[in-house]
């Protein structure tokens, strides 16, 4: 898992489709969904950690671009 698109593809496997309208908001919503799937015991710890790192990086980049 290397980018935000990979995270979105993974979430679609669980029927989670995200499009809030602003990319930053989409990233934040994806982070919430990843947290919920992990808490529900659906995501393995390794994949959870990878997704959280990708989302954190994408969030930082998007905040820089938003300024």
PyMOL Python script that loads the backbone (N, CA, C, O; Angstrom):
from pymol import cmd

cmd.read_pdbstr("""\
ATOM      1  N   UNK A   1       0.846  -1.162   0.000  1.00  0.00           N
ATOM      2  CA  UNK A   1       0.000   0.000   0.000  1.00  0.00           C
ATOM      3  C   UNK A   1       0.899   1.236   0.000  1.00  0.00           C
ATOM      4  O   UNK A   1       1.683   1.460   0.923  1.00  0.00           O
ATOM      5  N   UNK A   2       0.760   2.039  -1.078  1.00  0.00           N
ATOM      6  CA  UNK A   2       1.701   3.139  -1.232  1.00  0.00           C
ATOM      7  C   UNK A   2       1.072   4.521  -1.305  1.00  0.00           C
ATOM      8  O   UNK A   2       1.751   5.519  -1.060  1.00  0.00           O
ATOM      9  N   UNK A   3      -0.219   4.599  -1.638  1.00  0.00           N
ATOM     10  CA  UNK A   3      -0.829   5.921  -1.761  1.00  0.00           C
ATOM     11  C   UNK A   3      -2.304   5.885  -1.361  1.00  0.00           C
ATOM     12  O   UNK A   3      -2.861   4.835  -1.041  1.00  0.00           O
ATOM     13  N   UNK A   4      -2.906   7.060  -1.392  1.00  0.00           N
ATOM     14  CA  UNK A   4      -4.296   7.206  -0.966  1.00  0.00           C
ATOM     15  C   UNK A   4      -5.232   6.362  -1.824  1.00  0.00           C
ATOM     16  O   UNK A   4      -6.192   5.781  -1.317  1.00  0.00           O
ATOM     17  N   UNK A   5      -4.952   6.295  -3.112  1.00  0.00           N
ATOM     18  CA  UNK A   5      -5.784   5.497  -4.007  1.00  0.00           C
ATOM     19  C   UNK A   5      -5.775   4.023  -3.593  1.00  0.00           C
ATOM     20  O   UNK A   5      -6.812   3.362  -3.647  1.00  0.00           O
ATOM     21  N   UNK A   6      -4.632   3.511  -3.188  1.00  0.00           N
ATOM     22  CA  UNK A   6      -4.538   2.120  -2.718  1.00  0.00           C
ATOM     23  C   UNK A   6      -5.410   1.899  -1.485  1.00  0.00           C
ATOM     24  O   UNK A   6      -6.062   0.862  -1.360  1.00  0.00           O
ATOM     25  N   UNK A   7      -5.421   2.870  -0.579  1.00  0.00           N
ATOM     26  CA  UNK A   7      -6.261   2.770   0.624  1.00  0.00           C
ATOM     27  C   UNK A   7      -7.733   2.750   0.228  1.00  0.00           C
ATOM     28  O   UNK A   7      -8.508   1.949   0.752  1.00  0.00           O
ATOM     29  N   UNK A   8      -8.123   3.632  -0.699  1.00  0.00           N
ATOM     30  CA  UNK A   8      -9.517   3.667  -1.144  1.00  0.00           C
ATOM     31  C   UNK A   8      -9.927   2.352  -1.798  1.00  0.00           C
ATOM     32  O   UNK A   8     -11.033   1.862  -1.568  1.00  0.00           O
ATOM     33  N   UNK A   9      -9.041   1.777  -2.612  1.00  0.00           N
ATOM     34  CA  UNK A   9      -9.340   0.479  -3.239  1.00  0.00           C
ATOM     35  C   UNK A   9      -9.532  -0.597  -2.177  1.00  0.00           C
ATOM     36  O   UNK A   9     -10.431  -1.430  -2.288  1.00  0.00           O
ATOM     37  N   UNK A  10      -8.697  -0.578  -1.159  1.00  0.00           N
ATOM     38  CA  UNK A  10      -8.803  -1.567  -0.088  1.00  0.00           C
ATOM     39  C   UNK A  10     -10.123  -1.405   0.660  1.00  0.00           C
ATOM     40  O   UNK A  10     -10.787  -2.394   0.968  1.00  0.00           O
ATOM     41  N   UNK A  11     -10.502  -0.165   0.950  1.00  0.00           N
ATOM     42  CA  UNK A  11     -11.750   0.085   1.669  1.00  0.00           C
ATOM     43  C   UNK A  11     -12.968  -0.366   0.863  1.00  0.00           C
ATOM     44  O   UNK A  11     -13.964  -0.805   1.437  1.00  0.00           O
ATOM     45  N   UNK A  12     -12.892  -0.262  -0.450  1.00  0.00           N
ATOM     46  CA  UNK A  12     -14.010  -0.685  -1.299  1.00  0.00           C
ATOM     47  C   UNK A  12     -14.292  -2.174  -1.142  1.00  0.00           C
ATOM     48  O   UNK A  12     -15.424  -2.613  -1.345  1.00  0.00           O
ATOM     49  N   UNK A  13     -13.287  -2.947  -0.788  1.00  0.00           N
ATOM     50  CA  UNK A  13     -13.488  -4.385  -0.559  1.00  0.00           C
ATOM     51  C   UNK A  13     -14.472  -4.637   0.572  1.00  0.00           C
ATOM     52  O   UNK A  13     -15.085  -5.701   0.648  1.00  0.00           O
ATOM     53  N   UNK A  14     -14.619  -3.646   1.454  1.00  0.00           N
ATOM     54  CA  UNK A  14     -15.535  -3.758   2.588  1.00  0.00           C
ATOM     55  C   UNK A  14     -16.810  -2.941   2.367  1.00  0.00           C
ATOM     56  O   UNK A  14     -17.598  -2.742   3.291  1.00  0.00           O
ATOM     57  N   UNK A  15     -16.998  -2.477   1.146  1.00  0.00           N
ATOM     58  CA  UNK A  15     -18.188  -1.698   0.829  1.00  0.00           C
ATOM     59  C   UNK A  15     -18.124  -0.261   1.303  1.00  0.00           C
ATOM     60  O   UNK A  15     -19.158   0.390   1.453  1.00  0.00           O
ATOM     61  N   UNK A  16     -16.921   0.242   1.541  1.00  0.00           N
ATOM     62  CA  UNK A  16     -16.748   1.619   2.005  1.00  0.00           C
ATOM     63  C   UNK A  16     -16.314   2.480   0.820  1.00  0.00           C
ATOM     64  O   UNK A  16     -15.213   2.320   0.292  1.00  0.00           O
ATOM     65  N   UNK A  17     -17.187   3.387   0.416  1.00  0.00           N
ATOM     66  CA  UNK A  17     -16.909   4.325  -0.669  1.00  0.00           C
ATOM     67  C   UNK A  17     -16.883   5.728  -0.081  1.00  0.00           C
ATOM     68  O   UNK A  17     -17.800   6.132   0.634  1.00  0.00           O
ATOM     69  N   UNK A  18     -15.820   6.465  -0.391  1.00  0.00           N
ATOM     70  CA  UNK A  18     -15.645   7.784   0.213  1.00  0.00           C
ATOM     71  C   UNK A  18     -15.503   8.841  -0.875  1.00  0.00           C
ATOM     72  O   UNK A  18     -14.631   8.753  -1.740  1.00  0.00           O
ATOM     73  N   UNK A  19     -16.367   9.829  -0.812  1.00  0.00           N
ATOM     74  CA  UNK A  19     -16.232  11.036  -1.633  1.00  0.00           C
ATOM     75  C   UNK A  19     -16.996  12.149  -0.937  1.00  0.00           C
ATOM     76  O   UNK A  19     -18.205  12.295  -1.117  1.00  0.00           O
ATOM     77  N   UNK A  20     -16.285  12.926  -0.147  1.00  0.00           N
ATOM     78  CA  UNK A  20     -16.904  14.000   0.615  1.00  0.00           C
ATOM     79  C   UNK A  20     -16.904  15.289  -0.207  1.00  0.00           C
ATOM     80  O   UNK A  20     -17.781  16.137  -0.042  1.00  0.00           O
ATOM     81  N   UNK A  21     -15.926  15.428  -1.084  1.00  0.00           N
ATOM     82  CA  UNK A  21     -15.883  16.602  -1.939  1.00  0.00           C
ATOM     83  C   UNK A  21     -14.537  17.289  -1.964  1.00  0.00           C
ATOM     84  O   UNK A  21     -14.108  17.792  -3.003  1.00  0.00           O
ATOM     85  N   UNK A  22     -13.878  17.312  -0.840  1.00  0.00           N
ATOM     86  CA  UNK A  22     -12.556  17.913  -0.741  1.00  0.00           C
ATOM     87  C   UNK A  22     -11.581  16.789  -0.394  1.00  0.00           C
ATOM     88  O   UNK A  22     -11.863  15.966   0.477  1.00  0.00           O
ATOM     89  N   UNK A  23     -10.435  16.755  -1.077  1.00  0.00           N
ATOM     90  CA  UNK A  23      -9.503  15.641  -0.887  1.00  0.00           C
ATOM     91  C   UNK A  23      -9.062  15.494   0.571  1.00  0.00           C
ATOM     92  O   UNK A  23      -8.951  14.378   1.079  1.00  0.00           O
ATOM     93  N   UNK A  24      -8.815  16.604   1.233  1.00  0.00           N
ATOM     94  CA  UNK A  24      -8.399  16.555   2.634  1.00  0.00           C
ATOM     95  C   UNK A  24      -9.472  15.886   3.489  1.00  0.00           C
ATOM     96  O   UNK A  24      -9.156  15.076   4.361  1.00  0.00           O
ATOM     97  N   UNK A  25     -10.723  16.218   3.245  1.00  0.00           N
ATOM     98  CA  UNK A  25     -11.826  15.613   3.993  1.00  0.00           C
ATOM     99  C   UNK A  25     -11.947  14.130   3.672  1.00  0.00           C
ATOM    100  O   UNK A  25     -12.259  13.325   4.550  1.00  0.00           O
ATOM    101  N   UNK A  26     -11.701  13.767   2.414  1.00  0.00           N
ATOM    102  CA  UNK A  26     -11.737  12.353   2.030  1.00  0.00           C
ATOM    103  C   UNK A  26     -10.675  11.559   2.795  1.00  0.00           C
ATOM    104  O   UNK A  26     -10.927  10.444   3.251  1.00  0.00           O
ATOM    105  N   UNK A  27      -9.492  12.150   2.927  1.00  0.00           N
ATOM    106  CA  UNK A  27      -8.405  11.491   3.652  1.00  0.00           C
ATOM    107  C   UNK A  27      -8.785  11.310   5.119  1.00  0.00           C
ATOM    108  O   UNK A  27      -8.555  10.249   5.699  1.00  0.00           O
ATOM    109  N   UNK A  28      -9.365  12.341   5.712  1.00  0.00           N
ATOM    110  CA  UNK A  28      -9.773  12.258   7.117  1.00  0.00           C
ATOM    111  C   UNK A  28     -10.878  11.225   7.318  1.00  0.00           C
ATOM    112  O   UNK A  28     -10.869  10.489   8.305  1.00  0.00           O
ATOM    113  N   UNK A  29     -11.827  11.168   6.391  1.00  0.00           N
ATOM    114  CA  UNK A  29     -12.903  10.179   6.487  1.00  0.00           C
ATOM    115  C   UNK A  29     -12.345   8.763   6.326  1.00  0.00           C
ATOM    116  O   UNK A  29     -12.772   7.841   7.021  1.00  0.00           O
ATOM    117  N   UNK A  30     -11.398   8.596   5.418  1.00  0.00           N
ATOM    118  CA  UNK A  30     -10.777   7.288   5.228  1.00  0.00           C
ATOM    119  C   UNK A  30     -10.066   6.852   6.503  1.00  0.00           C
ATOM    120  O   UNK A  30     -10.118   5.679   6.871  1.00  0.00           O
ATOM    121  N   UNK A  31      -9.402   7.785   7.181  1.00  0.00           N
ATOM    122  CA  UNK A  31      -8.715   7.459   8.436  1.00  0.00           C
ATOM    123  C   UNK A  31      -9.712   6.978   9.484  1.00  0.00           C
ATOM    124  O   UNK A  31      -9.433   6.035  10.224  1.00  0.00           O
ATOM    125  N   UNK A  32     -10.870   7.624   9.546  1.00  0.00           N
ATOM    126  CA  UNK A  32     -11.905   7.189  10.494  1.00  0.00           C
ATOM    127  C   UNK A  32     -12.413   5.791  10.154  1.00  0.00           C
ATOM    128  O   UNK A  32     -12.604   4.962  11.043  1.00  0.00           O
ATOM    129  N   UNK A  33     -12.628   5.536   8.881  1.00  0.00           N
ATOM    130  CA  UNK A  33     -13.114   4.218   8.461  1.00  0.00           C
ATOM    131  C   UNK A  33     -12.083   3.125   8.745  1.00  0.00           C
ATOM    132  O   UNK A  33     -12.436   2.025   9.169  1.00  0.00           O
ATOM    133  N   UNK A  34     -10.813   3.435   8.509  1.00  0.00           N
ATOM    134  CA  UNK A  34      -9.742   2.474   8.794  1.00  0.00           C
ATOM    135  C   UNK A  34      -9.715   2.171  10.291  1.00  0.00           C
ATOM    136  O   UNK A  34      -9.576   1.014  10.687  1.00  0.00           O
ATOM    137  N   UNK A  35      -9.846   3.200  11.119  1.00  0.00           N
ATOM    138  CA  UNK A  35      -9.891   2.998  12.572  1.00  0.00           C
ATOM    139  C   UNK A  35     -11.058   2.090  12.961  1.00  0.00           C
ATOM    140  O   UNK A  35     -10.900   1.176  13.770  1.00  0.00           O
ATOM    141  N   UNK A  36     -12.221   2.350  12.382  1.00  0.00           N
ATOM    142  CA  UNK A  36     -13.407   1.550  12.705  1.00  0.00           C
ATOM    143  C   UNK A  36     -13.245   0.093  12.284  1.00  0.00           C
ATOM    144  O   UNK A  36     -13.630  -0.814  13.023  1.00  0.00           O
ATOM    145  N   UNK A  37     -12.681  -0.134  11.105  1.00  0.00           N
ATOM    146  CA  UNK A  37     -12.470  -1.512  10.648  1.00  0.00           C
ATOM    147  C   UNK A  37     -11.462  -2.236  11.538  1.00  0.00           C
ATOM    148  O   UNK A  37     -11.616  -3.426  11.816  1.00  0.00           O
ATOM    149  N   UNK A  38     -10.435  -1.519  11.981  1.00  0.00           N
ATOM    150  CA  UNK A  38      -9.446  -2.133  12.865  1.00  0.00           C
ATOM    151  C   UNK A  38     -10.065  -2.477  14.219  1.00  0.00           C
ATOM    152  O   UNK A  38      -9.842  -3.563  14.754  1.00  0.00           O
ATOM    153  N   UNK A  39     -10.839  -1.547  14.766  1.00  0.00           N
ATOM    154  CA  UNK A  39     -11.493  -1.791  16.057  1.00  0.00           C
ATOM    155  C   UNK A  39     -12.486  -2.943  15.980  1.00  0.00           C
ATOM    156  O   UNK A  39     -12.712  -3.646  16.965  1.00  0.00           O
ATOM    157  N   UNK A  40     -13.079  -3.132  14.800  1.00  0.00           N
ATOM    158  CA  UNK A  40     -14.034  -4.224  14.605  1.00  0.00           C
ATOM    159  C   UNK A  40     -13.320  -5.562  14.407  1.00  0.00           C
ATOM    160  O   UNK A  40     -13.966  -6.607  14.336  1.00  0.00           O
ATOM    161  N   UNK A  41     -11.990  -5.529  14.318  1.00  0.00           N
ATOM    162  CA  UNK A  41     -11.232  -6.760  14.167  1.00  0.00           C
ATOM    163  C   UNK A  41     -11.154  -7.270  12.741  1.00  0.00           C
ATOM    164  O   UNK A  41     -10.801  -8.426  12.509  1.00  0.00           O
ATOM    165  N   UNK A  42     -11.480  -6.420  11.790  1.00  0.00           N
ATOM    166  CA  UNK A  42     -11.491  -6.824  10.384  1.00  0.00           C
ATOM    167  C   UNK A  42     -10.121  -6.651   9.733  1.00  0.00           C
ATOM    168  O   UNK A  42      -9.742  -7.433   8.861  1.00  0.00           O
ATOM    169  N   UNK A  43      -9.381  -5.629  10.154  1.00  0.00           N
ATOM    170  CA  UNK A  43      -8.070  -5.344   9.572  1.00  0.00           C
ATOM    171  C   UNK A  43      -6.949  -5.928  10.418  1.00  0.00           C
ATOM    172  O   UNK A  43      -6.944  -5.767  11.638  1.00  0.00           O
ATOM    173  N   UNK A  44      -6.003  -6.604   9.780  1.00  0.00           N
ATOM    174  CA  UNK A  44      -4.809  -7.039  10.512  1.00  0.00           C
ATOM    175  C   UNK A  44      -3.968  -5.820  10.919  1.00  0.00           C
ATOM    176  O   UNK A  44      -4.013  -4.777  10.267  1.00  0.00           O
ATOM    177  N   UNK A  45      -3.220  -5.967  11.982  1.00  0.00           N
ATOM    178  CA  UNK A  45      -2.441  -4.853  12.521  1.00  0.00           C
ATOM    179  C   UNK A  45      -1.453  -4.286  11.503  1.00  0.00           C
ATOM    180  O   UNK A  45      -1.272  -3.071  11.426  1.00  0.00           O
ATOM    181  N   UNK A  46      -0.817  -5.154  10.726  1.00  0.00           N
ATOM    182  CA  UNK A  46       0.176  -4.699   9.745  1.00  0.00           C
ATOM    183  C   UNK A  46      -0.468  -3.806   8.681  1.00  0.00           C
ATOM    184  O   UNK A  46       0.068  -2.748   8.349  1.00  0.00           O
ATOM    185  N   UNK A  47      -1.601  -4.226   8.155  1.00  0.00           N
ATOM    186  CA  UNK A  47      -2.285  -3.429   7.139  1.00  0.00           C
ATOM    187  C   UNK A  47      -2.811  -2.127   7.733  1.00  0.00           C
ATOM    188  O   UNK A  47      -2.769  -1.080   7.087  1.00  0.00           O
ATOM    189  N   UNK A  48      -3.302  -2.198   8.953  1.00  0.00           N
ATOM    190  CA  UNK A  48      -3.778  -0.994   9.646  1.00  0.00           C
ATOM    191  C   UNK A  48      -2.642   0.025   9.763  1.00  0.00           C
ATOM    192  O   UNK A  48      -2.825   1.203   9.455  1.00  0.00           O
ATOM    193  N   UNK A  49      -1.487  -0.426  10.201  1.00  0.00           N
ATOM    194  CA  UNK A  49      -0.345   0.472  10.376  1.00  0.00           C
ATOM    195  C   UNK A  49       0.089   1.071   9.040  1.00  0.00           C
ATOM    196  O   UNK A  49       0.394   2.261   8.962  1.00  0.00           O
ATOM    197  N   UNK A  50       0.116   0.253   7.991  1.00  0.00           N
ATOM    198  CA  UNK A  50       0.490   0.752   6.665  1.00  0.00           C
ATOM    199  C   UNK A  50      -0.478   1.829   6.196  1.00  0.00           C
ATOM    200  O   UNK A  50      -0.064   2.874   5.693  1.00  0.00           O
ATOM    201  N   UNK A  51      -1.763   1.568   6.362  1.00  0.00           N
ATOM    202  CA  UNK A  51      -2.769   2.532   5.913  1.00  0.00           C
ATOM    203  C   UNK A  51      -2.686   3.830   6.702  1.00  0.00           C
ATOM    204  O   UNK A  51      -2.821   4.912   6.129  1.00  0.00           O
ATOM    205  N   UNK A  52      -2.468   3.737   7.997  1.00  0.00           N
ATOM    206  CA  UNK A  52      -2.373   4.945   8.814  1.00  0.00           C
ATOM    207  C   UNK A  52      -1.154   5.786   8.405  1.00  0.00           C
ATOM    208  O   UNK A  52      -1.227   7.015   8.393  1.00  0.00           O
ATOM    209  N   UNK A  53      -0.042   5.130   8.073  1.00  0.00           N
ATOM    210  CA  UNK A  53       1.139   5.866   7.614  1.00  0.00           C
ATOM    211  C   UNK A  53       0.876   6.561   6.283  1.00  0.00           C
ATOM    212  O   UNK A  53       1.226   7.728   6.103  1.00  0.00           O
ATOM    213  N   UNK A  54       0.261   5.843   5.360  1.00  0.00           N
ATOM    214  CA  UNK A  54      -0.065   6.424   4.057  1.00  0.00           C
ATOM    215  C   UNK A  54      -0.999   7.616   4.231  1.00  0.00           C
ATOM    216  O   UNK A  54      -0.784   8.672   3.636  1.00  0.00           O
ATOM    217  N   UNK A  55      -2.034   7.445   5.046  1.00  0.00           N
ATOM    218  CA  UNK A  55      -3.003   8.522   5.242  1.00  0.00           C
ATOM    219  C   UNK A  55      -2.376   9.731   5.934  1.00  0.00           C
ATOM    220  O   UNK A  55      -2.698  10.872   5.601  1.00  0.00           O
ATOM    221  N   UNK A  56      -1.494   9.493   6.881  1.00  0.00           N
ATOM    222  CA  UNK A  56      -0.815  10.606   7.560  1.00  0.00           C
ATOM    223  C   UNK A  56       0.052  11.384   6.567  1.00  0.00           C
ATOM    224  O   UNK A  56       0.065  12.615   6.575  1.00  0.00           O
ATOM    225  N   UNK A  57       0.770  10.658   5.718  1.00  0.00           N
ATOM    226  CA  UNK A  57       1.615  11.316   4.713  1.00  0.00           C
ATOM    227  C   UNK A  57       0.767  12.122   3.728  1.00  0.00           C
ATOM    228  O   UNK A  57       1.074  13.277   3.433  1.00  0.00           O
ATOM    229  N   UNK A  58      -0.295  11.504   3.226  1.00  0.00           N
ATOM    230  CA  UNK A  58      -1.171  12.188   2.271  1.00  0.00           C
ATOM    231  C   UNK A  58      -1.822  13.417   2.905  1.00  0.00           C
ATOM    232  O   UNK A  58      -1.998  14.441   2.244  1.00  0.00           O
ATOM    233  N   UNK A  59      -2.178  13.314   4.185  1.00  0.00           N
ATOM    234  CA  UNK A  59      -2.798  14.439   4.892  1.00  0.00           C
ATOM    235  C   UNK A  59      -1.812  15.601   4.988  1.00  0.00           C
ATOM    236  O   UNK A  59      -2.174  16.751   4.738  1.00  0.00           O
ATOM    237  N   UNK A  60      -0.568  15.296   5.349  1.00  0.00           N
ATOM    238  CA  UNK A  60       0.468  16.334   5.425  1.00  0.00           C
ATOM    239  C   UNK A  60       0.668  17.015   4.070  1.00  0.00           C
ATOM    240  O   UNK A  60       0.726  18.242   3.984  1.00  0.00           O
ATOM    241  N   UNK A  61       0.773  16.206   3.018  1.00  0.00           N
ATOM    242  CA  UNK A  61       0.979  16.759   1.679  1.00  0.00           C
ATOM    243  C   UNK A  61      -0.194  17.629   1.247  1.00  0.00           C
ATOM    244  O   UNK A  61      -0.001  18.691   0.655  1.00  0.00           O
ATOM    245  N   UNK A  62      -1.382  17.187   1.536  1.00  0.00           N
ATOM    246  CA  UNK A  62      -2.574  17.937   1.143  1.00  0.00           C
ATOM    247  C   UNK A  62      -2.678  19.248   1.919  1.00  0.00           C
ATOM    248  O   UNK A  62      -3.091  20.265   1.361  1.00  0.00           O
ATOM    249  N   UNK A  63      -2.310  19.235   3.191  1.00  0.00           N
ATOM    250  CA  UNK A  63      -2.325  20.476   3.971  1.00  0.00           C
ATOM    251  C   UNK A  63      -1.331  21.485   3.415  1.00  0.00           C
ATOM    252  O   UNK A  63      -1.613  22.683   3.377  1.00  0.00           O
ATOM    253  N   UNK A  64      -0.172  21.006   2.985  1.00  0.00           N
ATOM    254  CA  UNK A  64       0.824  21.901   2.383  1.00  0.00           C
ATOM    255  C   UNK A  64       0.300  22.496   1.082  1.00  0.00           C
ATOM    256  O   UNK A  64       0.491  23.682   0.813  1.00  0.00           O
ATOM    257  N   UNK A  65      -0.361  21.671   0.278  1.00  0.00           N
ATOM    258  CA  UNK A  65      -0.886  22.132  -1.009  1.00  0.00           C
ATOM    259  C   UNK A  65      -2.075  23.060  -0.838  1.00  0.00           C
ATOM    260  O   UNK A  65      -2.364  23.877  -1.712  1.00  0.00           O
ATOM    261  N   UNK A  66      -2.761  22.934   0.281  1.00  0.00           N
ATOM    262  CA  UNK A  66      -3.965  23.728   0.535  1.00  0.00           C
ATOM    263  C   UNK A  66      -3.631  25.173   0.900  1.00  0.00           C
ATOM    264  O   UNK A  66      -4.458  26.069   0.735  1.00  0.00           O
ATOM    265  N   UNK A  67      -2.412  25.392   1.397  1.00  0.00           N
ATOM    266  CA  UNK A  67      -2.017  26.746   1.836  1.00  0.00           C
ATOM    267  C   UNK A  67      -1.831  27.692   0.695  1.00  0.00           C
ATOM    268  O   UNK A  67      -1.501  28.858   0.908  1.00  0.00           O
TER     269      UNK A  67
END
""", "prot")
cmd.dss("prot")
cmd.show_as("cartoon", "prot")
cmd.util.cbc("prot")
cmd.orient("prot")
